[in-house]
Amino acid sequence: MAAPILVFGHKNPDNDAISAAVGYAYLKNELAKRAGSDAVYEACRLGGLPPETEWILGENGIEAPRLIESLSEGQQVILVDHNEALQSADGLDAAEIAEIVDHHRIGDVSTTNPIQFLNLPVGSTATIV
């Protein structure tokens, strides 16, 4: 089984970064099942849970995303709610960015291959998801 594709928001996450990661990982897993793919998407976080996010997850019986501190070389990732290297996980430069979903200005992240990059000027990335 291949390593999961990690889905995460920015460092010092807010409710949008966590909610977008959880929602997008869920959506991608459901679409993979429907397509008969064995791809697995895992929502992660790059910092502590804000109290309101902890409450929302608890009220809905959703497990808090796993905390990650750095990425392995070649690790596939999807960035949500950010697209700037300084806001992202350590080791991003050695990882493989598969997608980006964001609502902020376009920053400095670059990729080797073309990717799906959805960037809309709306109030939150969770709205896009």
All heavy atoms as an XYZ file, in Angstrom:
962
protein
N       0.840     -1.187      0.000
C       0.000      0.000      0.000
C       0.885      1.251      0.000
O       1.836      1.359      0.760
C      -0.921     -0.021      1.221
C      -1.838      1.142      1.306
S      -2.907      0.927      2.743
C      -3.983      2.277      2.503
N       0.554      2.180     -0.843
C       1.315      3.423     -0.952
C       1.074      4.307      0.270
O       0.055      4.190      0.951
C       0.909      4.161     -2.221
N       2.019      5.190      0.522
C       1.871      6.151      1.620
C       0.670      7.050      1.344
O       0.383      7.368      0.183
C       3.138      6.978      1.748
N      -0.022      7.468      2.385
C      -1.158      8.369      2.164
C      -0.692      9.719      1.610
O       0.427     10.146      1.857
C      -1.780      8.532      3.548
C      -0.697      8.198      4.497
C       0.194      7.205      3.804
N      -1.564     10.355      0.873
C      -1.328     11.711      0.392
C      -1.796     12.630      1.515
O      -2.955     12.560      1.944
C      -2.083     11.968     -0.922
C      -1.577     10.992     -1.995
C      -1.933     13.424     -1.356
C      -2.441     10.918     -3.230
N      -0.890     13.450      2.027
C      -1.200     14.300      3.168
C      -1.872     15.586      2.715
O      -1.416     16.232      1.778
C       0.082     14.617      3.942
C       0.914     13.424      4.409
C       2.125     13.902      5.209
C       0.078     12.444      5.216
N      -2.940     15.952      3.405
C      -3.700     17.167      3.113
C      -3.612     18.050      4.350
O      -4.035     17.650      5.430
C      -5.177     16.836      2.798
C      -5.946     18.107      2.439
C      -5.292     15.791      1.704
N      -3.054     19.259      4.180
C      -2.885     20.106      5.357
C      -2.913     21.581      4.992
O      -2.602     21.976      3.878
C      -1.586     19.778      6.107
C      -0.344     19.834      5.262
C       0.321     21.036      5.078
C       0.155     18.696      4.655
C       1.466     21.094      4.298
C       1.304     18.740      3.892
C       1.959     19.943      3.710
N      -3.278     22.381      5.999
C      -3.270     23.834      5.893
C      -1.955     24.396      6.429
O      -0.985     23.669      6.634
N      -1.938     25.684      6.682
C      -0.726     26.408      7.077
C      -0.328     26.168      8.530
O      -1.112     25.652      9.323
C      -0.912     27.907      6.827
C      -2.169     28.461      7.422
N      -2.307     28.741      8.759
C      -3.364     28.772      6.849
C      -3.516     29.216      8.992
N      -4.186     29.242      7.843
N       0.911     26.583      8.839
C       1.396     26.546     10.215
C       0.514     27.454     11.065
O      -0.097     28.392     10.562
C       2.847     27.026     10.290
C       3.832     26.059      9.678
C       5.250     26.598      9.767
C       6.237     25.603      9.175
N       7.609     26.138      9.133
N       0.487     27.190     12.361
C      -0.390     27.927     13.280
C      -1.818     27.931     12.738
O      -2.389     28.993     12.462
C       0.113     29.356     13.499
C       1.508     29.384     14.059
O       1.817     28.677     15.008
N       2.375     30.170     13.454
N      -2.382     26.740     12.561
C      -3.660     26.625     11.863
C      -4.827     27.301     12.576
O      -4.892     27.331     13.798
C      -3.882     25.108     11.790
C      -3.078     24.543     12.900
C      -1.896     25.450     13.056
N      -5.714     27.833     11.753
C      -6.977     28.364     12.236
C      -8.080     27.387     11.834
O      -7.811     26.312     11.291
C      -7.224     29.768     11.666
C      -7.159     29.830     10.147
O      -7.178     28.774      9.476
O      -7.067     30.945      9.610
N      -9.315     27.751     12.126
C     -10.432     26.863     11.822
C     -10.508     26.533     10.336
O     -10.800     25.392      9.952
C     -11.745     27.490     12.305
C     -12.873     26.498     12.325
O     -12.711     25.382     12.808
N     -14.008     26.894     11.799
N     -10.238     27.491      9.470
C     -10.300     27.252      8.026
C      -9.244     26.246      7.579
O      -9.530     25.336      6.803
C     -10.141     28.568      7.259
C     -10.425     28.432      5.770
O     -11.217     27.546      5.379
O      -9.865     29.219      4.996
N      -8.020     26.380      8.069
C      -6.940     25.467      7.675
C      -7.271     24.022      8.062
O      -7.077     23.094      7.277
C      -5.620     25.895      8.306
N      -7.791     23.832      9.270
C      -8.133     22.482      9.739
C      -9.376     21.964      9.025
O      -9.405     20.835      8.514
C      -8.357     22.464     11.262
C      -7.119     22.936     12.008
C      -8.820     21.085     11.724
C      -5.937     22.004     11.963
N     -10.419     22.776      8.953
C     -11.677     22.337      8.329
C     -11.501     22.015      6.856
O     -12.052     21.026      6.359
C     -12.755     23.411      8.501
O     -13.017     23.618      9.868
N     -10.731     22.831      6.157
C     -10.487     22.573      4.733
C      -9.717     21.266      4.548
O     -10.016     20.484      3.639
C      -9.738     23.740      4.098
N      -8.725     21.011      5.407
C      -7.951     19.769      5.310
C      -8.832     18.553      5.574
O      -8.799     17.572      4.822
C      -6.774     19.789      6.280
N      -9.634     18.611      6.622
C     -10.522     17.488      6.964
C     -11.543     17.263      5.851
O     -11.745     16.136      5.389
C     -11.229     17.748      8.316
C     -12.353     16.748      8.558
C     -10.224     17.698      9.462
N     -12.173     18.338      5.403
C     -13.196     18.216      4.362
C     -12.638     17.749      3.036
O     -13.231     16.900      2.362
N     -11.480     18.269      2.651
C     -10.921     17.897      1.349
C     -10.391     16.468      1.360
O     -10.549     15.736      0.380
C      -9.845     18.889      0.906
C      -9.634     18.870     -0.592
C     -10.696     19.116     -1.465
C      -8.394     18.598     -1.144
C     -10.509     19.088     -2.840
C      -8.203     18.579     -2.518
C      -9.272     18.815     -3.366
O      -9.099     18.778     -4.729
N      -9.770     16.050      2.461
C      -9.310     14.655      2.560
C     -10.502     13.708      2.474
O     -10.446     12.683      1.784
C      -8.528     14.441      3.849
N     -11.585     14.057      3.157
C     -12.799     13.220      3.101
C     -13.321     13.141      1.663
O     -13.618     12.052      1.157
C     -13.871     13.788      4.032
C     -15.168     13.024      3.951
C     -15.347     11.856      4.684
C     -16.206     13.460      3.129
C     -16.527     11.141      4.593
C     -17.383     12.741      3.029
C     -17.541     11.584      3.765
O     -18.713     10.877      3.668
N     -13.437     14.280      1.001
C     -13.920     14.315     -0.382
C     -13.022     13.487     -1.292
O     -13.513     12.666     -2.080
C     -13.981     15.761     -0.887
C     -14.339     15.939     -2.375
C     -15.743     15.424     -2.666
C     -14.183     17.390     -2.781
N     -11.718     13.671     -1.199
C     -10.787     12.936     -2.060
C     -10.866     11.425     -1.804
O     -10.797     10.630     -2.750
C      -9.356     13.437     -1.856
C      -9.124     14.873     -2.283
C      -9.276     15.093     -3.776
C      -8.097     14.545     -4.521
N      -8.120     14.837     -5.959
N     -11.027     11.013     -0.547
C     -11.171      9.585     -0.242
C     -12.459      9.009     -0.831
O     -12.454      7.907     -1.378
C     -11.120      9.340      1.270
C      -9.713      9.346      1.801
O      -8.798      8.782      1.208
N      -9.515     10.005      2.923
N     -13.537      9.752     -0.738
C     -14.809      9.278     -1.304
C     -14.733      9.193     -2.827
O     -15.233      8.239     -3.427
C     -15.964     10.182     -0.864
C     -16.281     10.089      0.625
C     -16.659      8.680      1.064
O     -17.534      8.055      0.424
O     -16.058      8.186      2.045
N     -14.111     10.170     -3.457
C     -13.951     10.136     -4.921
C     -13.038      8.985     -5.347
O     -13.284      8.343     -6.369
C     -13.402     11.473     -5.431
C     -14.353     12.661     -5.328
C     -13.627     13.962     -5.676
C     -15.580     12.465     -6.197
N     -11.989      8.712     -4.557
C     -11.091      7.598     -4.864
C     -11.841      6.267     -4.772
O     -11.688      5.401     -5.641
C      -9.890      7.606     -3.922
N     -12.653      6.101     -3.735
C     -13.452      4.867     -3.592
C     -14.370      4.691     -4.791
O     -14.477      3.597     -5.347
C     -14.307      4.918     -2.324
C     -13.567      4.693     -1.053
C     -14.555      4.727      0.105
C     -13.903      5.195      1.376
N     -14.859      5.414      2.450
N     -15.053      5.758     -5.166
C     -15.989      5.709     -6.292
C     -15.273      5.314     -7.580
O     -15.831      4.603     -8.413
C     -16.666      7.062     -6.471
C     -17.694      7.073     -7.594
C     -18.306      8.429     -7.805
N     -19.080      8.826     -6.647
C     -19.656     10.006     -6.512
N     -19.536     10.912     -7.467
N     -20.350     10.289     -5.433
N     -14.032      5.765     -7.738
C     -13.260      5.486     -8.946
C     -12.535      4.133     -8.884
O     -11.902      3.731     -9.855
C     -12.241      6.595     -9.180
N     -12.625      3.454     -7.738
C     -11.941      2.180     -7.593
C     -10.443      2.330     -7.372
O      -9.684      1.390     -7.578
N     -10.019      3.488     -6.945
C      -8.603      3.772     -6.699
C      -8.237      3.366     -5.276
O      -9.066      3.420     -4.372
C      -8.344      5.267     -6.887
O      -7.057      5.611     -6.438
N      -6.984      2.979     -5.088
C      -6.534      2.646     -3.740
C      -5.812      3.825     -3.074
O      -5.203      3.676     -2.021
C      -5.644      1.403     -3.751
C      -4.378      1.580     -4.580
O      -4.238      2.619     -5.257
O      -3.540      0.665     -4.554
N      -5.910      5.009     -3.655
C      -5.303      6.206     -3.069
C      -5.967      6.507     -1.725
O      -7.169      6.326     -1.553
C      -5.454      7.400     -4.002
N      -5.155      6.952     -0.778
C      -5.646      7.322      0.550
C      -5.162      8.732      0.855
O      -3.985      9.046      0.683
C      -5.134      6.345      1.632
C      -5.533      6.814      3.024
C      -5.635      4.939      1.366
N      -6.076      9.556      1.313
C      -5.784     10.946      1.656
C      -5.958     11.107      3.160
O      -6.953     10.678      3.717
C      -6.729     11.890      0.907
C      -6.578     11.756     -0.583
C      -7.257     10.759     -1.292
C      -5.732     12.596     -1.291
C      -7.101     10.619     -2.662
C      -5.570     12.458     -2.660
C      -6.260     11.464     -3.333
O      -6.096     11.329     -4.693
N      -4.970     11.729      3.803
C      -5.004     11.902      5.253
C      -4.939     13.379      5.614
O      -3.986     14.075      5.257
C      -3.829     11.170      5.907
C      -3.812     11.322      7.404
C      -2.578     10.752      8.078
O      -1.674     10.230      7.383
O      -2.502     10.853      9.312
N      -5.954     13.849      6.332
C      -5.932     15.213      6.844
C      -4.895     15.291      7.959
O      -4.854     14.430      8.840
C      -7.305     15.610      7.366
N      -4.057     16.315      7.910
C      -3.034     16.545      8.926
C      -3.088     18.008      9.340
O      -3.812     18.806      8.750
C      -1.652     16.208      8.371
S      -1.454     14.483      7.916
N      -2.298     18.342     10.348
C      -2.209     19.739     10.789
C      -0.771     20.063     11.116
O       0.020     19.172     11.417
C      -3.126     20.003     11.976
C      -2.832     19.143     13.177
C      -3.893     19.301     14.272
N      -3.780     18.269     15.262
C      -3.071     18.358     16.394
N      -2.421     19.481     16.662
N      -3.024     17.364     17.246
N      -0.440     21.354     11.052
C       0.928     21.808     11.288
C       1.069     22.567     12.597
O       2.032     23.298     12.791
C       1.402     22.698     10.129
C       1.366     22.081      8.740
C       1.919     23.069      7.715
C       2.120     20.769      8.696
N       0.123     22.415     13.482
C       0.174     23.096     14.773
C      -0.995     22.674     15.633
O      -1.758     21.774     15.274
N      -1.143     23.338     16.756
C      -2.213     23.014     17.694
C      -3.592     23.329     17.145
O      -3.741     24.109     16.206
N      -4.580     22.696     17.751
C      -5.966     22.943     17.350
C      -6.507     24.182     18.050
O      -6.413     24.286     19.276
C      -6.860     21.765     17.746
C      -6.822     20.524     16.901
C      -7.723     19.457     17.515
C      -7.241     20.806     15.482
N      -7.091     25.108     17.308
C      -7.778     26.219     17.964
C      -8.952     25.665     18.780
O      -9.560     24.659     18.393
C      -8.288     27.073     16.801
C      -7.450     26.677     15.624
C      -7.106     25.240     15.849
N      -9.291     26.282     19.904
C     -10.379     25.767     20.747
C     -11.700     25.586     19.992
O     -12.394     24.585     20.189
C     -10.519     26.825     21.846
C      -9.205     27.510     21.885
C      -8.654     27.465     20.491
N     -12.049     26.528     19.123
C     -13.322     26.398     18.397
C     -13.296     25.212     17.434
O     -14.306     24.538     17.241
C     -13.701     27.693     17.653
C     -12.809     28.071     16.487
C     -11.564     28.863     16.836
O     -11.213     28.987     18.032
O     -10.918     29.364     15.897
N     -12.132     24.930     16.862
C     -12.010     23.794     15.949
C     -12.094     22.487     16.722
O     -12.746     21.537     16.283
C     -10.679     23.865     15.170
O     -10.567     25.143     14.557
C     -10.617     22.781     14.117
N     -11.448     22.438     17.873
C     -11.525     21.250     18.723
C     -12.980     20.968     19.090
O     -13.429     19.828     19.062
C     -10.667     21.463     19.975
C     -10.525     20.230     20.817
C      -9.517     20.428     21.939
O      -8.979     21.538     22.122
O      -9.272     19.439     22.644
N     -13.722     22.014     19.433
C     -15.133     21.864     19.785
C     -15.941     21.362     18.585
O     -16.747     20.436     18.717
C     -15.696     23.195     20.283
C     -17.133     23.093     20.688
C     -17.617     22.690     21.899
C     -18.266     23.387     19.879
N     -18.997     22.706     21.884
C     -19.419     23.139     20.645
C     -18.432     23.826     18.570
C     -20.701     23.316     20.159
C     -19.712     24.005     18.084
C     -20.826     23.749     18.879
N     -15.751     21.968     17.414
C     -16.493     21.568     16.202
C     -16.233     20.106     15.867
O     -17.169     19.349     15.598
C     -16.123     22.471     15.011
C     -16.657     23.886     15.211
C     -16.640     21.883     13.689
C     -16.054     24.916     14.257
N     -14.968     19.694     15.880
C     -14.632     18.306     15.579
C     -15.270     17.365     16.596
O     -15.867     16.346     16.231
C     -13.114     18.114     15.536
C     -12.356     18.843     14.428
C     -10.846     18.666     14.610
C     -12.797     18.376     13.057
N     -15.152     17.708     17.881
C     -15.738     16.877     18.943
C     -17.244     16.756     18.828
O     -17.806     15.663     18.980
N     -17.915     17.861     18.569
C     -19.377     17.855     18.437
C     -19.853     16.985     17.281
O     -20.972     16.486     17.288
C     -19.905     19.285     18.228
C     -19.960     20.112     19.477
C     -21.000     19.620     20.467
O     -22.183     19.498     20.103
O     -20.601     19.351     21.619
N     -18.996     16.819     16.282
C     -19.371     16.052     15.094
C     -18.709     14.678     15.032
O     -18.808     13.991     14.015
C     -19.046     16.865     13.834
C     -19.968     18.057     13.725
O     -21.128     17.918     13.383
N     -19.463     19.245     14.060
N     -18.045     14.273     16.103
C     -17.432     12.958     16.170
C     -16.314     12.753     15.154
O     -16.102     11.638     14.674
N     -15.601     13.821     14.833
C     -14.513     13.761     13.858
C     -13.186     13.782     14.609
O     -12.944     14.662     15.436
C     -14.586     14.940     12.865
C     -15.910     14.891     12.097
C     -13.399     14.927     11.914
C     -16.191     16.129     11.272
N     -12.333     12.817     14.308
C     -11.025     12.746     14.944
C     -10.162     13.916     14.492
O     -10.164     14.291     13.318
C     -10.365     11.426     14.557
C      -9.089     11.138     15.301
C      -8.542      9.762     14.985
O      -9.335      8.832     14.757
O      -7.303      9.641     14.943
N      -9.420     14.476     15.436
C      -8.517     15.583     15.102
C      -7.429     15.095     14.153
O      -6.923     13.982     14.299
C      -7.879     16.154     16.367
N      -7.078     15.887     13.157
C      -6.009     15.498     12.237
C      -4.687     15.296     12.980
O      -4.402     15.978     13.966
C      -5.904     16.681     11.274
C      -7.186     17.420     11.411
C      -7.650     17.189     12.813
N      -3.893     14.390     12.458
C      -2.580     14.085     13.029
C      -1.647     15.286     12.852
O      -1.614     15.921     11.806
C      -2.016     12.857     12.314
C      -0.592     12.481     12.703
C      -0.183     11.152     12.100
N      -0.133     11.151     10.646
C       0.967     11.294      9.926
N       2.130     11.485     10.518
N       0.923     11.245      8.609
N      -0.871     15.575     13.882
C       0.122     16.639     13.838
C       1.356     16.136     13.100
O       1.882     15.070     13.419
C       0.510     17.059     15.259
C       1.612     18.101     15.391
C       1.189     19.439     14.808
C       2.025     18.245     16.844
N       1.804     16.885     12.107
C       3.062     16.563     11.428
C       3.996     17.753     11.580
O       3.563     18.896     11.658
C       2.870     16.199      9.934
C       2.216     17.344      9.152
C       2.070     14.907      9.795
C       2.198     17.130      7.649
N       5.285     17.461     11.638
C       6.266     18.526     11.795
C       7.140     18.712     10.572
O       7.677     19.788     10.354
C       7.091     18.270     13.042
C       6.219     18.319     14.288
C       7.004     18.226     15.570
O       8.247     18.288     15.530
O       6.362     18.098     16.619
N       7.295     17.643      9.779
C       8.106     17.753      8.569
C       7.657     16.698      7.575
O       6.924     15.774      7.913
C       9.592     17.587      8.893
O       9.841     16.295      9.404
N       8.124     16.866      6.341
C       7.754     15.964      5.248
C       8.959     15.158      4.808
O      10.087     15.621      4.896
C       7.216     16.779      4.069
C       5.993     17.635      4.358
C       5.705     18.554      3.184
C       4.788     16.768      4.678
N       8.688     13.961      4.310
C       9.738     13.099      3.761
C       9.944     13.432      2.294
O       9.028     13.921      1.619
C       9.325     11.635      3.873
O       9.037     11.303      5.197
N      11.125     13.126      1.797
C      11.405     13.342      0.383
C      10.445     12.522     -0.461
O      10.213     11.338     -0.200
C      12.841     12.955      0.049
C      13.205     13.288     -1.377
C      14.681     13.141     -1.655
O      15.478     13.089     -0.706
O      15.026     13.087     -2.846
N       9.822     13.179     -1.449
C       8.892     12.508     -2.352
C       7.493     12.327     -1.799
O       6.612     11.827     -2.508
N       7.245     12.728     -0.538
C       5.906     12.600      0.050
C       4.915     13.417     -0.774
O       5.160     14.581     -1.056
C       5.910     13.119      1.488
C       4.548     13.199      2.143
C       3.939     11.852      2.431
O       4.521     11.071      3.148
N       2.782     11.583      1.854
N       3.815     12.807     -1.171
C       2.788     13.539     -1.907
C       1.924     14.308     -0.926
O       1.508     13.772      0.107
C       1.924     12.588     -2.723
C       2.625     12.039     -3.941
C       1.632     11.350     -4.850
O       0.904     10.454     -4.432
N       1.599     11.774     -6.088
N       1.654     15.575     -1.280
C       0.877     16.442     -0.404
C      -0.114     17.274     -1.207
O       0.077     17.526     -2.400
C       1.786     17.383      0.425
C       2.764     16.586      1.281
C       2.530     18.368     -0.446
N      -1.159     17.680     -0.514
C      -2.110     18.659     -1.038
C      -2.134     19.804     -0.037
O      -2.374     19.593      1.156
C      -3.516     18.063     -1.216
C      -3.495     16.947     -2.264
C      -4.518     19.159     -1.595
C      -4.822     16.220     -2.433
N      -1.868     21.007     -0.520
C      -1.905     22.194      0.326
C      -3.288     22.807      0.273
O      -3.848     22.996     -0.814
C      -0.886     23.225     -0.159
C       0.561     22.768     -0.353
C       1.421     23.950     -0.784
C       1.103     22.099      0.880
N      -3.838     23.109      1.436
C      -5.103     23.842      1.501
C      -4.885     25.083      2.363
O      -4.072     25.081      3.278
C      -6.269     22.975      2.060
C      -6.577     21.808      1.141
C      -5.999     22.491      3.466
N      -5.571     26.144      2.040
C      -5.554     27.396      2.782
C      -4.176     28.055      2.850
O      -3.922     28.864      3.727
C      -6.133     27.200      4.190
C      -6.574     28.509      4.827
O      -7.058     29.396      4.079
O      -6.435     28.650      6.058
N      -3.277     27.703      1.939
C      -1.984     28.379      1.831
C      -1.279     27.913      0.559
O      -1.588     26.858      0.030
C      -1.099     28.124      3.052
C      -0.476     26.774      3.121
N      -1.206     25.610      3.274
C       0.819     26.393      3.061
C      -0.378     24.580      3.320
N       0.857     25.032      3.179
N      -0.365     28.738      0.094
C       0.464     28.363     -1.050
C       1.802     29.100     -0.997
O       2.367     29.462     -2.015
C      -0.280     28.593     -2.374
C      -0.505     30.046     -2.703
O       0.338     30.684     -3.328
N      -1.639     30.588     -2.294
N       2.310     29.277      0.218
C       3.610     29.911      0.425
C       4.482     28.989      1.274
O       4.030     28.459      2.289
C       3.452     31.262      1.110
C       2.706     32.262      0.231
C       2.713     33.660      0.797
O       3.809     34.140      1.151
O       1.636     34.257      0.874
N       5.717     28.804      0.857
C       6.625     27.855      1.509
C       6.831     28.154      2.996
O       6.869     27.235      3.812
C       7.958     27.835      0.777
N       6.957     29.424      3.373
C       7.187     29.753      4.784
C       6.005     29.397      5.674
O       6.171     29.216      6.880
C       7.528     31.237      4.943
C       8.927     31.642      4.505
C       9.102     33.156      4.601
C       9.990     30.922      5.329
N       4.819     29.303      5.102
C       3.631     28.953      5.876
C       3.404     27.444      5.924
O       2.496     26.974      6.586
C       2.390     29.605      5.266
C       2.399     31.094      5.305
C       1.158     31.684      4.645
O       0.310     30.983      4.110
N       1.059     32.995      4.693
N       4.215     26.690      5.207
C       3.970     25.267      5.034
C       4.885     24.401      5.888
O       5.695     24.898      6.672
C       4.111     24.905      3.551
O       3.432     23.694      3.293
N       4.757     23.105      5.712
C       5.529     22.136      6.483
C       7.007     22.188      6.102
O       7.347     22.420      4.938
C       4.988     20.733      6.246
N       7.856     21.956      7.072
C       9.288     21.832      6.801
C       9.489     20.649      5.859
O       8.828     19.613      5.995
C      10.060     21.604      8.103
C      10.012     22.815      9.022
O       9.715     23.930      8.541
O      10.266     22.634     10.223
N      10.376     20.793      4.900
C      10.630     19.739      3.933
C       9.753     19.812      2.703
O       9.815     18.934      1.843
N       8.939     20.869      2.590
C       8.047     20.990      1.425
C       8.828     20.972      0.121
O       8.363     20.407     -0.872
C       7.209     22.269      1.518
C       6.199     22.474      0.388
C       5.106     21.398      0.438
C       5.583     23.858      0.452
N      10.015     21.544      0.119
C      10.815     21.600     -1.107
C      11.209     20.216     -1.622
O      11.470     20.050     -2.811
C      12.061     22.462     -0.906
C      12.940     21.995      0.245
O      12.435     21.330      1.179
O      14.147     22.287      0.228
N      11.226     19.207     -0.764
C      11.566     17.837     -1.176
C      10.329     16.976     -1.413
O      10.440     15.853     -1.890
C      12.448     17.180     -0.123
N       9.161     17.504     -1.074
C       7.902     16.768     -1.249
C       7.367     16.984     -2.656
O       7.877     17.807     -3.409
C       6.875     17.230     -0.216
N       6.316     16.250     -2.991
C       5.655     16.411     -4.284
C       4.268     17.012     -4.043
O       3.397     16.358     -3.472
C       5.509     15.063     -4.985
C       4.823     15.170     -6.326
C       4.565     13.817     -6.965
O       5.227     12.833     -6.619
O       3.662     13.761     -7.817
N       4.090     18.248     -4.454
C       2.791     18.898     -4.305
C       1.878     18.378     -5.406
O       2.174     18.539     -6.591
C       2.916     20.427     -4.378
C       3.830     20.940     -3.263
C       1.532     21.077     -4.293
C       4.188     22.403     -3.371
N       0.769     17.748     -5.013
C      -0.164     17.164     -5.971
C      -1.270     18.149     -6.348
O      -1.747     18.149     -7.485
C      -0.774     15.883     -5.401
N      -1.700     18.982     -5.394
C      -2.777     19.955     -5.617
C      -2.634     21.091     -4.616
O      -2.023     20.920     -3.563
C      -4.164     19.334     -5.391
C      -4.576     18.247     -6.335
C      -5.976     17.725     -6.017
O      -6.878     18.540     -5.707
O      -6.152     16.508     -6.062
N      -3.281     22.196     -4.942
C      -3.430     23.316     -4.010
C      -4.853     23.827     -4.113
O      -5.365     24.021     -5.218
C      -2.442     24.468     -4.323
C      -0.990     23.996     -4.233
C      -2.689     25.650     -3.380
C       0.033     25.020     -4.699
N      -5.482     24.037     -2.959
C      -6.805     24.667     -2.894
C      -6.674     25.817     -1.901
O      -6.324     25.609     -0.739
C      -7.900     23.674     -2.427
C      -9.256     24.359     -2.392
C      -7.930     22.431     -3.307
N      -6.938     27.042     -2.368
C      -6.659     28.199     -1.523
C      -7.561     29.372     -1.886
O      -8.186     29.392     -2.940
C      -5.186     28.600     -1.701
C      -4.671     29.520     -0.608
O      -5.395     29.775      0.377
O      -3.525     29.995     -0.744
N      -7.588     30.360     -0.987
C      -8.329     31.596     -1.247
C      -7.467     32.833     -1.015
O      -7.964     33.953     -1.072
C      -9.614     31.655     -0.381
C      -9.354     31.903      1.077
N      -9.858     33.008      1.724
C      -8.670     31.206      1.999
C      -9.495     32.973      3.002
N      -8.773     31.875      3.191
N      -6.187     32.629     -0.761
C      -5.264     33.740     -0.542
C      -4.560     34.141     -1.843
O      -4.707     33.479     -2.865
C      -4.198     33.337      0.489
C      -4.753     33.071      1.834
N      -4.974     31.795      2.300
C      -5.153     33.901      2.825
C      -5.472     31.848      3.519
N      -5.595     33.120      3.866
N      -3.762     35.176     -1.763
C      -2.967     35.584     -2.923
C      -2.067     34.432     -3.339
O      -1.747     33.557     -2.535
C      -2.123     36.814     -2.604
C      -0.968     36.501     -1.663
C      -0.190     37.757     -1.317
N       0.959     37.421     -0.503
C       2.208     37.292     -0.964
N       2.466     37.492     -2.236
N       3.190     36.991     -0.153
N      -1.635     34.435     -4.574
C      -0.736     33.395     -5.054
C       0.667     33.737     -4.576
O       1.164     34.838     -4.794
C      -0.809     33.250     -6.581
C      -2.218     32.786     -6.970
C       0.248     32.273     -7.070
C      -2.477     32.733     -8.449
N       1.288     32.773     -3.901
C       2.586     32.989     -3.274
C       3.739     32.423     -4.076
O       3.767     32.509     -5.307
N       4.669     31.786     -3.369
C       5.938     31.388     -3.962
C       6.134     29.888     -4.165
O       7.230     29.454     -4.493
C       7.082     31.909     -3.097
C       7.067     31.322     -1.689
O       6.135     30.571     -1.344
O       7.995     31.621     -0.921
N       5.114     29.086     -3.975
C       5.267     27.645     -4.148
C       5.365     27.325     -5.633
O       4.625     27.860     -6.453
C       4.076     26.888     -3.512
C       4.108     25.424     -3.856
C       4.092     27.072     -2.000
N       6.317     26.463     -5.966
C       6.437     26.025     -7.361
C       6.452     24.497     -7.390
O       6.765     23.849     -6.393
C       7.692     26.594     -8.025
O       8.851     26.090     -7.400
N       6.108     23.940     -8.535
C       6.044     22.492     -8.689
C       6.829     22.062     -9.921
O       7.047     22.860    -10.843
C       4.587     22.015     -8.847
O       4.038     22.591    -10.031
C       3.740     22.415     -7.647
N       7.213     20.808     -9.932
C       7.922     20.247    -11.078
C       6.959     19.966    -12.221
O       7.270     20.199    -13.385
C       8.631     18.935    -10.672
O       9.482     19.224     -9.568
C       9.443     18.365    -11.805
N       5.791     19.466    -11.879
C       4.778     19.092    -12.871
C       3.551     19.983    -12.751
O       3.314     20.571    -11.687
C       4.357     17.629    -12.650
C       5.507     16.678    -12.832
O       6.205     16.716    -13.838
N       5.733     15.827    -11.843
N       2.746     20.060    -13.798
C       1.477     20.778    -13.688
C       0.588     20.106    -12.637
O       0.622     18.882    -12.487
C       0.856     20.640    -15.075
C       1.970     20.258    -15.979
C       2.962     19.510    -15.142
N      -0.155     20.902    -11.902
C      -1.050     20.377    -10.873
C      -2.392     21.085    -10.960
O      -2.528     22.121    -11.620
C      -0.474     20.576     -9.454
C      -0.354     22.079     -9.115
C       0.855     19.858     -9.287
C      -0.106     22.370     -7.660
N      -3.358     20.531    -10.257
C      -4.633     21.247    -10.084
C      -4.408     22.301     -9.008
O      -3.983     21.983     -7.897
C      -5.739     20.292     -9.659
C      -7.056     21.029     -9.413
C      -8.207     20.085     -9.234
O      -8.594     19.412    -10.173
N      -8.747     20.025     -8.027
N      -4.658     23.561     -9.330
C      -4.496     24.672     -8.396
C      -5.782     25.466     -8.458
O      -6.032     26.188     -9.421
C      -3.298     25.524     -8.820
C      -2.911     26.612     -7.839
C      -1.577     26.900     -7.617
C      -3.852     27.367     -7.154
C      -1.187     27.914     -6.748
C      -3.485     28.372     -6.273
C      -2.143     28.635     -6.071
N      -6.599     25.330     -7.429
C      -7.877     26.022     -7.378
C      -7.747     27.172     -6.389
O      -7.512     26.960     -5.198
C      -8.986     25.060     -6.949
C     -10.399     25.606     -6.900
C     -10.798     26.217     -8.240
C     -11.366     24.501     -6.515
N      -7.842     28.388     -6.888
C      -7.670     29.576     -6.067
C      -8.794     30.541     -6.401
O      -8.853     31.053     -7.517
C      -6.292     30.206     -6.354
C      -6.003     31.370     -5.451
O      -6.422     32.475     -5.709
N      -5.267     31.107     -4.386
N      -9.683     30.751     -5.434
C     -10.832     31.620     -5.653
C     -10.887     32.708     -4.593
O     -10.595     32.443     -3.420
C     -12.132     30.804     -5.621
C     -12.289     29.729     -6.676
C     -13.512     28.864     -6.407
C     -12.385     30.365     -8.053
N     -11.285     33.932     -4.965
C     -11.340     35.026     -3.998
C     -12.635     34.993     -3.176
O     -13.543     35.808     -3.365
C     -11.271     36.277     -4.889
C     -11.937     35.842     -6.160
C     -11.577     34.395     -6.329
N     -12.729     34.016     -2.290
C     -13.881     33.861     -1.413
C     -13.417     33.971      0.039
O     -12.226     34.074      0.302
C     -14.623     32.515     -1.677
C     -15.197     32.483     -3.083
C     -13.702     31.324     -1.453
N     -14.316     33.904      0.981
C     -13.993     34.131      2.379
C     -13.173     33.060      3.051
O     -12.505     33.341      4.061
N     -13.215     31.833      2.560
C     -12.455     30.766      3.202
C     -12.193     29.631      2.205
O     -12.934     29.458      1.231
C     -13.195     30.208      4.417
O     -14.347     29.489      4.012
N     -11.157     28.856      2.488
C     -10.873     27.686      1.664
C     -11.949     26.627      1.886
O     -12.307     25.908      0.951
C      -9.479     27.133      1.971
O      -8.526     28.165      1.696
C      -9.163     25.930      1.104
N     -12.478     26.537      3.096
C     -13.556     25.568      3.369
C     -14.756     25.844      2.461
O     -15.459     24.916      2.061
C     -13.955     25.611      4.834
N     -14.996     27.089      2.117
C     -16.078     27.429      1.191
C     -15.822     26.796     -0.186
O     -16.732     26.266     -0.812
C     -16.209     28.954      1.026
O     -16.572     29.509      2.294
C     -17.243     29.340     -0.011
N     -14.586     26.811     -0.637
C     -14.230     26.203     -1.911
C     -14.428     24.693     -1.858
O     -15.007     24.094     -2.748
C     -12.771     26.527     -2.307
C     -12.586     28.042     -2.466
C     -12.386     25.801     -3.580
C     -11.144     28.485     -2.564
N     -13.959     24.082     -0.763
C     -14.099     22.632     -0.600
C     -15.564     22.272     -0.575
O     -15.998     21.347     -1.224
C     -13.379     22.157      0.680
C     -13.695     20.702      0.987
C     -11.870     22.365      0.571
